[in-house]
């Protein structure tokens, strides 16, 4: 998928999660496996942020313990568009 400029090439976490949730579970598993592969390769090549634990991949840790806001109420599409 081509991008018009560099800012469009960066997907935000919310966009990534929304896209992943739309995939069937077997495809989600493929994405997680691929991300783990990329993280392992980056560690082998020494391209990992020193603050990141080598034992837990960030994407895996996020989905194992997602950030939750107790009072969060998602908006419907109509509610969000009305804002």
C-alpha positions as CSV (number, residue, x, y, z in Angstrom):
1,X,0.0,0.0,0.0
2,X,1.7,3.2,-1.1
3,X,1.8,6.3,1.2
4,X,1.6,9.9,0.1
5,X,4.0,11.1,2.8
6,X,5.9,9.8,5.7
7,X,3.3,10.7,8.3
8,X,0.7,8.4,6.6
9,X,3.1,5.5,6.9
10,X,2.9,5.5,10.7
11,X,-0.1,3.7,12.1
12,X,-1.2,4.7,15.6
13,X,-1.8,2.1,18.3
14,X,-5.5,2.7,18.1
15,X,-5.5,2.1,14.3
16,X,-3.4,-1.0,14.7
17,X,-5.7,-2.5,17.3
18,X,-8.8,-1.6,15.3
19,X,-7.3,-3.3,12.3
20,X,-6.2,-6.4,14.2
21,X,-9.6,-6.7,15.8
22,X,-11.2,-6.8,12.4
23,X,-9.1,-9.8,11.4
24,X,-10.1,-13.4,12.0
25,X,-8.3,-15.0,15.0
26,X,-6.0,-17.1,12.8
27,X,-4.8,-14.0,11.0
28,X,-4.3,-12.2,14.3
29,X,-2.1,-15.1,15.4
30,X,-0.1,-14.7,12.2
31,X,0.4,-11.0,12.9
32,X,1.6,-11.7,16.5
33,X,4.0,-14.4,15.3
34,X,5.4,-12.0,12.7
35,X,5.8,-9.2,15.2
36,X,7.6,-11.6,17.6
37,X,9.8,-12.7,14.7
38,X,10.7,-9.0,13.9
39,X,11.4,-8.3,17.6
40,X,13.7,-11.4,17.9
41,X,15.6,-10.4,14.7
42,X,16.0,-6.8,16.1
43,X,17.4,-8.2,19.3
44,X,19.8,-10.5,17.4
45,X,21.0,-7.5,15.4
46,X,21.3,-5.3,18.5
47,X,18.6,-2.9,17.3
48,X,16.5,-3.0,20.5
49,X,15.8,-0.1,22.8
50,X,17.8,-0.6,26.0
51,X,14.7,0.1,28.0
52,X,12.8,-2.8,26.4
53,X,13.0,-6.1,28.2
54,X,14.5,-8.8,26.0
55,X,12.2,-11.4,27.7
56,X,8.8,-9.9,26.7
57,X,8.0,-8.4,23.3
58,X,6.1,-5.1,23.7
59,X,3.2,-6.0,21.5
60,X,2.8,-9.4,23.3
61,X,2.9,-7.7,26.7
62,X,0.4,-5.1,25.6
63,X,-2.2,-7.7,24.5
64,X,-1.6,-9.9,27.5
65,X,-2.1,-6.9,29.8
66,X,-4.0,-4.2,27.9
67,X,-4.4,-0.8,29.3
68,X,-7.9,-0.4,30.8
69,X,-9.8,2.7,31.8
70,X,-12.6,1.8,34.3
71,X,-14.9,4.6,33.3
72,X,-14.4,4.4,29.6
73,X,-17.5,4.3,27.5
74,X,-16.9,3.9,23.7
75,X,-18.8,6.2,21.4
76,X,-20.9,5.0,18.6
77,X,-19.8,6.1,15.1
78,X,-22.7,8.7,15.1
79,X,-21.7,10.0,18.5
80,X,-18.0,10.3,17.5
81,X,-19.0,12.1,14.2
82,X,-21.2,14.5,16.1
83,X,-18.3,15.8,18.1
